[in-house]
Amino acid sequence: MTHDHDLVLRPTEAQRAAALAPPPGRTGGDLVVETLRGLGATTVFGIPGQHALAVFDAVGRSDLRLITLRVENNAGFAADAYGRLTGEATPLLLSTGPGALTALPALAEAAAASAPVLAISSQVPTAGLGGGRRGHLHELRDQAASFREVVKSVHIARSQSQIPSVITEAWESALTAPHGPVWVEIPEDVLRAETVIPQVTVGDATPHELAPRPELTALAAHWLQTAARPVIIAGGGVIRSDAAKKLRQLAERLNAPVVTTFGGKGAFPWTHPLSLQSWLEDRHMTDFLEDADVLLVVGSGLGELSSNYHTFFPGGRVIQIEADLGKLESNHPALGIHADARLALQALLETAGEREDPHAPERVRLVLAEIRDRLAGQDLALEQQLLTSIRSALPPRSPSFWDMTILSYWAWSAFDARHPNTMHSAQGAGGLGYAFPAALGACVAEPGTPVLAVSGDGGAMYSIAELATAKQHDLDITWLIVDDGGYGILREYMTDAYGRPTATELTRPDFVALAASFGVPAATTTPDTLAADLTHALTTPGPSLLVLPTTLRMFAPTHV
């Protein structure tokens, strides 16, 4: 009798020949590249460094597309966006010590947003490992320790024979729900040395599916079907698992209103009669959610930004579907279902029956009207006009990337993303400088599709060097910089809290002239001409930059 565990994949004649006579001159760097190609990678991001040169040499001799940026953190943001848009594990090639550490904020954002980034870094030579402090260039006592509490998993190869298995294991981890960044580390001498190992044939690296327990989805379906006022909160997990269609089917079957978190923008149609849009930073919405007798939370941990700064306290039963076990019931007691959002929604669709509620659309209309009325008394027409102009100029399926700036904070609540997985920001970890380099990664992921980045002048300075990257690769990106002379949102926060701002006013360059020095077309725009100027920029191939000098205000908070 033959058992499954007795089955062995037999090499083909071509594989036997390759094993007996591998091409000469191959190194550990080739093993990295061959493994990535075998796993399906087509594009890698990164910046070369002395310890990682063997990997970059192997990439240069391969058919992988290499996108080099100017700062490692920006390369990480670009890989993050590529992974978000394609759903693929995206290699990020880094060098030991300072180069690797510079990418930490980007990996923190990828972790917060569940973006599958496969970071591969060199390490000091093997003899310098273990804290021996031999004085190698870029030496750290324990480089991997700097990343262990940031990324999803850490994978270390200490010999050439370990490289294919370690990278394959990391690839699988990055793509198993919840997606996330992973860290691979290989010493310089292992990468540089010639190898006798045959060309890599990669085995199965299929991610594990995270299916829900059926007894939990059966109870959840019963609660939802028999609820008087069910409401759904749809988070970024719906986007990551490509579950927007299933979410809509379930909402319509249950006649349940849906609000999306800022990471879940586009998961539910903005103008649908059951759409509560994304107004989570409004007390009227908080009250509406607290009034639900059954609240279904899909793909969200109900963290600070999704709970109106932890002022939301559910009044009824909570069902939470979450792939990240650490977030399950982390903020509120719930019927916790540890599962991928798509699989859990499918299970609910197979179990829950129709629920009639002719009054649900009217309840949605009334709460949105209350929110509009609150905004109408705050003299905020300019901010809303700008979002309307951007929406009219941006093609419906074009991705947009938003930095941590006042207009982005508005967009979290008030911008119609039109389609799933088209609006992204750094609201997960909250670092500055995300929008432009992430948008560059999106351009690589979706060639021929215009991409928009929105930054403030303060955040723009974090990634200004990447104008060179946009020009070098001739990417179809438009960068809108809202110039208010400083860190506008911090200026507002400090003035409200302490009566005056400190360290928020900035000297900045002439952005138009600076872009022109890179050969990137640039112009100054106004609120009245923004729609036309942005339309022109987005429909003109290649990179472009628009500067909008204006000072914006946030709507009044309702959590204080």
C-alpha positions in Angstrom: 0.0 0.0 0.0 1.3 3.5 -0.9 0.7 6.3 1.6 0.7 10.0 0.8 3.8 10.4 2.9 5.6 7.9 0.7 5.2 9.9 -2.4 8.3 11.6 -3.7 8.5 14.0 -6.6 10.9 12.4 -9.2 13.2 14.8 -11.1 12.8 15.2 -14.8 15.6 14.4 -17.2 16.3 18.2 -17.6 16.4 18.6 -13.8 18.9 15.7 -13.6 21.1 17.2 -16.2 21.0 20.6 -14.5 21.9 19.1 -11.2 24.9 17.3 -12.7 26.2 20.3 -14.6 25.0 23.6 -13.0 26.1 26.8 -14.7 29.5 28.0 -13.5 30.0 31.1 -11.4 26.8 30.9 -9.4 26.7 32.2 -5.9 24.5 32.2 -2.8 22.9 35.3 -4.4 21.8 33.1 -7.4 20.1 30.7 -5.0 18.1 33.7 -3.6 17.1 34.8 -7.1 16.3 31.3 -8.4 14.1 30.6 -5.4 12.2 33.9 -5.9 11.7 33.2 -9.6 10.5 29.6 -8.8 8.0 31.0 -6.3 6.6 33.4 -9.0 8.2 36.7 -8.2 8.6 39.0 -11.2 9.5 42.3 -9.5 11.8 43.2 -6.7 12.4 46.5 -4.9 15.5 47.6 -3.0 18.8 49.5 -2.8 22.2 47.8 -3.1 24.7 47.8 -0.3 28.1 46.3 0.1 27.0 43.2 1.9 24.1 42.5 -0.5 26.0 43.0 -3.8 26.0 39.2 -4.6 22.2 39.3 -4.6 22.0 42.4 -6.8 24.5 40.8 -9.2 22.3 37.8 -9.5 19.2 39.9 -10.0 21.0 41.8 -12.8 21.7 38.5 -14.6 18.1 37.4 -14.2 14.8 38.4 -15.7 13.5 39.9 -12.5 12.4 43.5 -12.8 14.5 45.6 -10.3 13.1 48.9 -9.0 15.7 50.8 -7.1 14.6 53.8 -5.0 16.8 56.3 -3.2 16.0 55.5 0.5 15.4 52.1 2.0 12.3 53.2 3.8 10.7 54.4 0.6 11.6 51.2 -1.1 9.7 49.4 1.7 6.7 51.6 1.1 6.8 50.9 -2.6 7.0 47.1 -2.0 4.1 47.5 0.5 1.9 49.1 -2.2 2.9 46.5 -4.8 1.9 43.8 -2.4 -1.4 45.4 -1.5 -2.4 45.9 -5.1 -1.3 42.5 -6.5 -1.8 40.3 -3.5 1.7 38.9 -4.2 4.6 38.5 -1.8 6.9 41.4 -2.8 10.6 41.0 -2.4 12.4 44.0 -0.7 16.2 43.6 -0.9 18.2 45.3 1.8 21.8 45.5 3.1 23.1 45.0 6.6 22.8 47.4 9.4 21.9 51.0 8.5 20.2 50.0 5.2 18.1 47.4 6.9 17.2 49.5 9.9 16.1 52.4 7.7 13.3 50.2 6.3 11.8 49.6 9.8 9.0 52.2 9.6 7.9 50.8 6.2 7.8 47.3 7.6 5.8 48.5 10.6 3.2 50.0 8.2 3.2 46.8 6.2 2.5 44.9 9.4 -0.3 47.2 10.5 -1.9 47.0 7.0 -1.3 43.3 6.4 0.8 43.9 3.3 2.9 40.8 2.2 6.4 42.2 2.0 9.3 39.7 1.8 12.3 41.6 3.2 15.6 39.9 2.4 18.6 41.3 4.1 22.3 40.5 4.2 24.1 40.1 7.5 27.7 40.4 8.6 29.9 37.4 7.7 29.2 34.2 9.6 32.2 34.5 11.8 30.8 37.7 13.2 27.5 36.3 14.3 26.5 35.5 17.8 27.4 38.8 19.4 31.2 38.3 19.0 31.7 41.9 18.1 34.5 41.4 15.6 34.1 44.9 14.2 32.6 44.1 10.8 31.1 47.0 8.8 27.4 47.5 9.7 27.7 45.1 12.6 24.8 44.8 15.0 24.7 42.5 18.1 21.5 40.9 16.9 20.1 42.4 13.7 17.1 40.1 13.5 16.0 41.2 17.0 15.4 44.7 15.7 12.7 43.3 13.4 11.3 40.4 15.4 8.6 42.4 17.1 7.7 44.4 13.9 7.3 41.7 11.2 5.1 38.7 11.1 7.9 36.1 11.2 11.7 35.9 11.0 13.6 33.4 8.9 17.4 33.0 9.1 19.7 31.1 6.7 23.2 30.4 7.9 24.3 28.2 4.9 23.6 28.0 1.2 21.6 24.8 1.4 19.2 26.6 3.8 18.4 29.5 1.4 15.7 27.9 -0.8 13.8 26.4 2.2 14.1 29.6 4.3 12.8 31.9 1.5 10.0 29.4 0.6 8.9 29.3 4.3 8.9 33.1 4.5 7.0 33.4 1.3 4.3 31.1 2.6 4.1 33.0 5.9 3.7 36.4 4.1 0.8 35.1 2.1 -1.0 33.1 4.8 -3.9 35.1 6.4 -3.3 37.5 7.9 -0.9 38.7 5.3 2.1 40.5 6.6 5.8 41.4 6.2 8.4 38.8 6.9 12.2 39.0 7.5 14.8 36.8 5.9 18.5 37.2 6.8 21.6 35.7 5.1 25.2 36.4 5.9 27.4 38.2 3.3 29.9 35.4 2.9 27.1 32.9 2.3 25.6 35.1 -0.4 29.0 35.8 -2.0 30.5 32.3 -2.1 30.3 30.2 -5.2 27.9 27.3 -4.9 27.8 23.7 -6.1 24.0 23.5 -5.3 22.0 22.8 -8.5 19.6 25.4 -9.8 16.7 25.7 -7.4 13.4 23.8 -8.1 10.8 25.2 -5.7 8.3 22.9 -4.0 4.8 23.8 -2.9 4.5 27.2 -1.1 0.7 27.5 -1.1 -0.5 29.6 1.8 -2.6 28.0 4.5 -6.3 28.8 4.4 -7.8 30.1 7.6 -11.3 28.7 7.6 -13.9 29.5 10.3 -15.2 27.0 12.8 -18.7 26.0 11.6 -20.4 26.1 15.0 -19.4 29.7 15.3 -20.6 30.8 11.9 -23.9 28.9 12.5 -24.5 30.9 15.8 -23.4 34.1 14.2 -25.8 33.6 11.3 -28.7 32.9 13.7 -27.9 36.1 15.7 -27.8 38.2 12.5 -30.9 36.7 10.9 -33.0 37.3 14.0 -31.6 40.7 14.9 -33.7 43.8 15.1 -31.0 46.3 14.2 -27.9 44.5 12.8 -25.0 46.7 11.5 -21.8 45.6 9.8 -18.3 47.2 10.3 -16.1 46.3 7.3 -12.3 46.7 7.9 -9.2 46.2 5.9 -9.4 42.4 6.2 -12.3 42.5 3.7 -10.0 44.3 1.2 -7.0 42.0 1.8 -9.1 38.8 1.3 -10.9 40.2 -1.8 -14.2 39.7 -0.1 -16.1 42.9 -1.1 -18.7 41.1 -3.3 -19.5 38.6 -0.5 -19.8 41.5 2.0 -22.4 43.2 -0.3 -24.3 39.9 -0.8 -24.5 39.4 3.0 -25.5 43.0 3.7 -28.3 42.9 1.2 -29.5 39.5 2.4 -29.7 40.8 6.0 -30.7 44.4 5.1 -27.9 45.4 7.4 -26.2 48.9 7.1 -22.5 48.8 6.5 -19.8 51.3 7.6 -16.2 50.8 6.4 -13.1 51.6 8.4 -10.4 53.8 6.9 -8.5 50.7 6.0 -11.6 49.2 4.5 -12.4 52.1 2.1 -14.1 50.8 -1.0 -15.2 47.5 0.5 -18.9 48.6 0.2 -20.4 50.9 -2.5 -20.4 54.5 -1.2 -23.9 55.3 -2.6 -25.6 52.1 -1.7 -28.9 52.6 0.2 -27.3 50.6 3.1 -24.0 52.5 3.0 -23.0 54.4 6.2 -19.9 55.4 4.2 -16.8 55.9 6.5 -17.9 58.4 9.1 -16.3 56.7 12.1 -15.0 59.9 13.6 -18.5 61.3 14.2 -20.6 60.9 17.3 -23.8 60.4 15.3 -22.2 57.3 13.7 -20.8 56.1 17.1 -24.4 56.4 18.6 -25.8 54.5 15.6 -23.3 51.7 16.0 -23.9 51.5 19.8 -27.6 51.1 19.1 -27.1 48.0 17.0 -28.4 44.9 18.8 -26.0 42.7 16.7 -22.8 44.2 15.3 -20.8 42.2 12.8 -17.2 43.3 12.6 -15.3 41.9 9.7 -11.6 42.3 9.3 -11.1 45.0 11.9 -9.7 45.0 15.4 -11.8 48.1 16.3 -8.7 50.0 17.2 -8.3 53.7 17.9 -9.3 55.1 14.5 -12.1 52.6 14.0 -13.7 53.3 17.4 -13.8 57.1 17.4 -10.7 57.0 19.6 -12.0 54.3 21.9 -15.2 56.2 22.8 -17.3 53.5 21.1 -18.9 50.9 23.4 -21.2 48.4 21.8 -24.6 48.1 23.4 -25.6 44.7 21.8 -24.0 41.5 20.8 -20.7 41.7 18.8 -19.5 39.1 16.3 -15.9 39.7 15.3 -14.3 38.0 12.3 -10.5 38.5 12.4 -7.6 36.6 10.8 -5.1 38.1 13.3 -5.6 36.1 16.5 -4.0 38.8 18.6 -6.8 41.3 17.6 -9.7 38.9 18.3 -11.7 40.4 21.3 -8.7 42.7 22.0 -11.0 45.7 22.5 -14.5 44.3 23.1 -16.0 41.0 24.2 -17.4 39.2 21.2 -18.3 36.0 19.5 -14.8 35.8 18.1 -14.3 33.9 14.8 -10.6 33.4 13.9 -10.8 33.2 10.1 -10.1 34.8 6.8 -12.8 37.3 6.0 -13.7 35.8 2.6 -14.1 32.3 4.0 -16.1 33.5 7.0 -18.4 35.6 4.9 -19.0 32.7 2.5 -19.9 30.5 5.5 -22.4 33.1 6.7 -23.9 33.3 3.2 -24.4 29.6 3.2 -26.1 29.7 6.6 -28.0 32.9 7.0 -31.5 33.4 5.5 -33.2 36.5 4.3 -34.0 39.2 6.8 -36.6 41.8 5.9 -36.2 45.4 7.1 -37.8 48.1 5.0 -36.7 50.8 7.4 -33.0 50.2 7.3 -32.3 52.5 4.3 -34.2 55.3 6.0 -32.2 54.9 9.2 -29.0 55.2 7.1 -30.3 58.3 5.4 -31.1 60.0 8.7 -27.7 59.4 10.3 -25.9 60.6 7.2 -28.1 63.7 7.2 -27.2 64.4 10.9 -23.5 64.2 10.0 -24.0 66.6 7.1 -25.8 69.0 9.3 -23.0 68.9 11.8 -20.4 69.7 9.2 -22.5 72.4 7.6 -22.2 74.6 10.7 -18.4 74.6 10.7 -17.4 76.6 7.5 -15.6 73.7 5.8 -16.7 74.1 2.2 -13.1 74.4 1.0 -12.0 71.0 2.3 -15.1 69.3 0.8 -14.6 71.1 -2.5 -11.0 69.8 -2.8 -12.2 66.2 -2.2 -14.9 66.6 -4.8 -12.3 68.0 -7.3 -10.0 65.1 -6.7 -12.7 62.5 -7.1 -13.9 64.1 -10.4 -10.4 64.1 -11.8 -9.3 60.6 -10.6 -10.3 57.7 -12.9 -12.6 55.4 -11.0 -10.2 52.5 -10.8 -7.0 54.5 -10.4 -5.2 53.9 -7.1 -4.7 56.8 -4.7 -2.2 57.0 -1.8 -2.6 59.5 1.0 0.1 60.8 3.4 -0.6 61.8 7.0 -2.0 65.3 6.3 -5.2 67.2 6.9 -6.7 66.5 3.5 -6.0 62.7 4.0 -7.7 62.8 7.4 -10.7 64.3 5.6 -10.5 61.6 2.9 -10.6 58.8 5.5 -14.2 59.9 6.3 -15.4 61.7 3.3 -13.8 60.4 0.1 -15.6 57.9 -2.1 -13.0 55.3 -3.1 -15.4 53.9 -5.8 -13.7 50.4 -5.9 -12.1 48.1 -3.4 -8.3 48.3 -3.0 -8.0 51.7 -4.6 -7.5 54.0 -1.7 -4.5 53.5 0.7 -2.9 55.5 3.4 -0.4 55.1 6.3 -3.1 55.1 8.9 -2.0 51.7 10.1 1.4 52.8 11.7 0.9 56.5 11.0 4.3 57.4 9.7 5.0 60.4 7.4 6.3 60.0 3.8 4.2 57.0 2.7 2.1 58.4 -0.1 4.6 59.1 -2.9 6.9 56.1 -2.7 3.9 53.8 -2.2 2.3 55.3 -5.3 5.5 54.5 -7.2 5.1 50.9 -6.2 1.5 51.0 -7.4 2.6 52.3 -10.8 4.9 49.3 -11.2 2.1 47.0 -10.2 -0.4 48.5 -12.6 1.5 49.9 -15.6 -0.6 52.2 -17.8 -2.9 53.2 -14.9 -2.5 56.7 -13.6 -1.8 56.8 -9.9 -2.3 59.7 -7.5 -0.3 60.6 -4.4 -1.4 63.2 -1.9 1.0 64.7 0.7 1.4 67.8 2.8 4.6 69.8 2.4 6.0 68.4 5.6 5.4 64.8 4.6 6.6 65.5 1.1 10.1 66.2 2.3 10.4 62.6 3.6 10.2 61.3 0.0 11.3 64.2 -2.2 14.4 62.2 -3.4 12.0 59.7 -5.1 11.3 62.2 -7.8 14.4 60.8 -9.3 12.9 57.3 -9.2 9.7 58.5 -10.9 11.7 60.0 -13.7 14.2 57.2 -14.0 11.4 54.6 -14.5 9.0 57.0 -16.3 6.1 56.1 -14.0 2.6 57.4 -14.5 2.3 59.2 -11.2 0.8 62.6 -10.2 1.9 64.0 -6.9 -0.4 66.6 -5.3 1.4 68.5 -2.5 -0.8 70.6 -0.2 1.5 73.3 1.0 0.5 75.1 4.2 4.0 75.9 5.4 4.5 73.2 8.0 3.0 70.2 9.8 -0.5 71.5 9.5 -2.3 68.8 11.5 0.2 69.0 14.3 -0.1 72.8 14.3 -3.8 72.4 14.7 -3.5 69.8 17.5 -0.9 71.8 19.4 -2.9 75.0 19.2 -6.0 73.3 20.4 -4.2 71.5 23.3 -1.6 74.0 24.4 -2.6 77.4 22.9 0.3 77.7 20.5 2.3 75.4 18.1 5.9 74.6 18.5 8.3 73.2 15.8 5.5 73.0 13.2 6.6 75.8 10.9 8.9 74.7 8.1 11.2 76.1 5.5 10.5 74.3 2.3 11.8 74.4 -1.2 10.2 75.7 -4.4 8.6 72.4 -5.1 7.8 73.3 -8.7 11.4 74.3 -9.5 12.8 71.3 -7.6 10.6 68.9 -9.6 11.7 70.7 -12.8 15.3 70.0 -11.8 14.5 66.3 -12.0 12.9 66.7 -15.3 9.4 66.2 -13.9 6.7 68.6 -15.1 5.2 70.7 -12.3 2.8 73.5 -11.7 1.0 75.5 -9.0 -2.7 75.0 -8.8 -5.6 76.6 -6.9 -8.8 75.2 -5.3 -10.8 76.5 -8.3 -8.5 75.1 -11.0 -7.5 71.8 -9.1 -10.0 69.6 -11.0 -8.9 70.7 -14.4 -5.2 70.7 -13.5 -5.4 67.3 -11.9 -7.3 65.9 -14.9 -4.6 67.1 -17.2 -1.8 65.7 -15.1 -3.4 62.3 -14.7 -4.1 62.0 -18.4 -0.5 63.0 -19.4 1.9 60.0 -19.4 4.8 60.1 -17.1 5.4 61.7 -13.7 4.0 65.1 -12.7 3.7 67.3 -9.7 1.1 69.8 -8.6 1.5 72.2 -5.6 -1.6 73.6 -3.9 -0.8 76.4 -1.5 -3.6 76.5 1.0 -4.4 76.0 4.7 -7.0 73.5 5.6 -8.9 72.7 8.8 -10.2 69.5 10.3 -13.9 69.1 11.2 -14.5 69.4 15.0 -13.8 66.2 16.8 -16.6 64.4 18.6 -14.6 62.2 20.9 -13.5 65.0 23.3 
